[in-house]
């Protein structure tokens, strides 16, 4: 709830600042109210991002206490590496095909790509890149390395469950198809309003 509110306020401030600069033209740069507003937005982002990062650490701590730090770290690694890979490949290479509704299940295509086109060395390189990400006081989330480091001293799970999370859904393929339709509609809307 708090994070959604903070994100909405941050977005509103950013849009207002951009619109102010756009409508004022070169006069914006000598407008003292613009600079006050600019400094206000920086200080707001600094405070809200710190709050957001602390909430993220608390959520991580709760996950570690419920499931074990080793399980959390393993899941976080998978989410972060696969999520980054998904964004790098799907958004960059498949948007053109999405416009034509070329895919029924984009997640199936992503799994094929991940298994066939990506070597172990490339995955390791992506993992290292994520670990080397530099933290920022304005970032709304801690870096991957910070989250892993914070989880290290927490208790580990004694028994590991290797059941796939997809087993939680009755019809996971239907959900993937629905998400593909949603992503296709989103991409088409973005292209239409450019």
N, C-alpha and C positions, 0 to 999 in steps of 0.2 A: 504494500500500500504506500509506504513512504517513498520507496524508490520510484514508483510511477509518478507520484506528485512532484518529486524533485526533477525527474526527467522532463515532465511537462513544463515546469517553470523555466528550466534551463533552455528548452526549445523555444518557449515564448520570448525569452530575453534575447536569444540569438536571432530570431526572426525580426524582432523589433529593431535590433541594432543594424541588421542588414538592410531593412526597409528604410531606416533613418538615413543610412549612408547613401542608399540608392536615390531617395527623394531629395536629399540635400545637395547632392553633387559635390563639387569641390569645397563648398561652404561648410560641409560636415567637418572637415579637418580643422577648422578654426572655431567650431561651435563648442563652447565649454560644457554644455549639457551633454553632448555626445561623449566627451571624454570622461565626464562623471559617470555616465551610464556604462561606458566601456569598463571603467575601474570597478564599478558595482558588479557588473557581470563576472569579471575575473574573481572578485572576492566571493561572490555567491558560488561560483563553480568550484573554487578551492574548498569552501566549507562543505558543500553538498557532496563533492566527490570523496572527501574524507569520511563523511558519515556513511556513504554508500559502500566504501571499501570495508569499513568496520562491520557493516551488516553482512557483507560477503564472508568475512572471516568467521563471524558468529554462525552463519549457515554451514560453513565448512566444518566448524568444530562440532556442530550438532550431528552432521552426517557421519563424522568420524566416531562420535560417541555411540551412535546407533549401529553402525555397520563395520567399524574398524578403520583405522588410518590407512592400512595397506589396501583395503578394498576401495576406499575413497580415492586414494592416489592413483590406483589402476584405472578406475572409472574416469577420473578427471583427465588423465593422460589420453585415454581413448577419445573422450569428448573433444578435448582441445586439439589434438592432432587431426582427427577425422573431421572436426568442424572446420578447421582452417583449410584442410585439403578440399573439403566440399565447396567452401567459398572460392578457393583459388581455381578449381576446375569447373564446377557447375556454373557459377555466375559468369565466368569468363568465356567458356567454350560452348555452353549449351543454351544460352539465352536466345541466340539466333534461331535455334531449332524449336525452342519453346513457343516462339511467336506463331509458329505454324502448327502448334499442338502436335509436335512430333513424338512426344513421349506419353505413354500411358502411366508409367511408373519410373520417375526420374531417380528414385533411390536404388532401384534395381540396376539402372545404368551406372550409377555411382559406384555400387559395390563391384560391378564388373570392371570398371576403370581402375579402382583401387587394387583389385587382385591381379589384373593383367598388366596394367601400364606402369605401375609404381614398384620400383625395386626396394629392397630392404635398406639400401644405402640412402635412397631418396627419402624414405620415411624417417630414418635416423637423422638426416640433415634437417628435415622439417622440425623434428623433436628438439634438436640442438638450438635451432633458430628461436623456437618458442621459449626455451630455457634462458636464452641470452637476451630476451626482451628487457629493455630498461624501464624501470618504474617511473611514474610521473605523479606529482602531487595533484594534477588535474584529472588523472584517470579515475573513472568511476568504479573500476574493478582492479583488484591486485593482479600482478602478473602471475603467470603460471608458476614460475620459480618461487615466488613469495608464498603462494598457496601450498605448494609441495613442502616447502621448508616449515611452514606453520603446522602442517599435519604430521611431520616426522616424530615429534615427541609424544604424540597422542597414542592411546592404546590400540594395538592391532587386533584384528579378528583372529580368533583361534580356529574357526572352521570356515572354510571358503565354499561358497555356493557357486557352481559354474553354470547354472541355468541362465540362458539368455534372457535379457529384459524383454525381448519381443514376446516371450511366453506369457507376459502379463495381459496381452491383448488377445481377444477372441479371433479377430480377423485383421492381422497386421497389414496384409497386402492391400486390403480395402482402404485402410487408413492412409497408406502410402500413396495410393491412387488419388484419394481425396486431397491430400496435401499437394500432389503434383498439379491437380486442377487449380488449386488455390494459387500456387506459385505461378502458373501459366497466366491466370487472370491478373495477378499483381504485375507481372512483367508487361503484359499487354497494356494495362492501364498506365504504367509508367512511361511506356513508349508513346502512347497516345497523347499524354499531357506534356510532352517535352516541347 
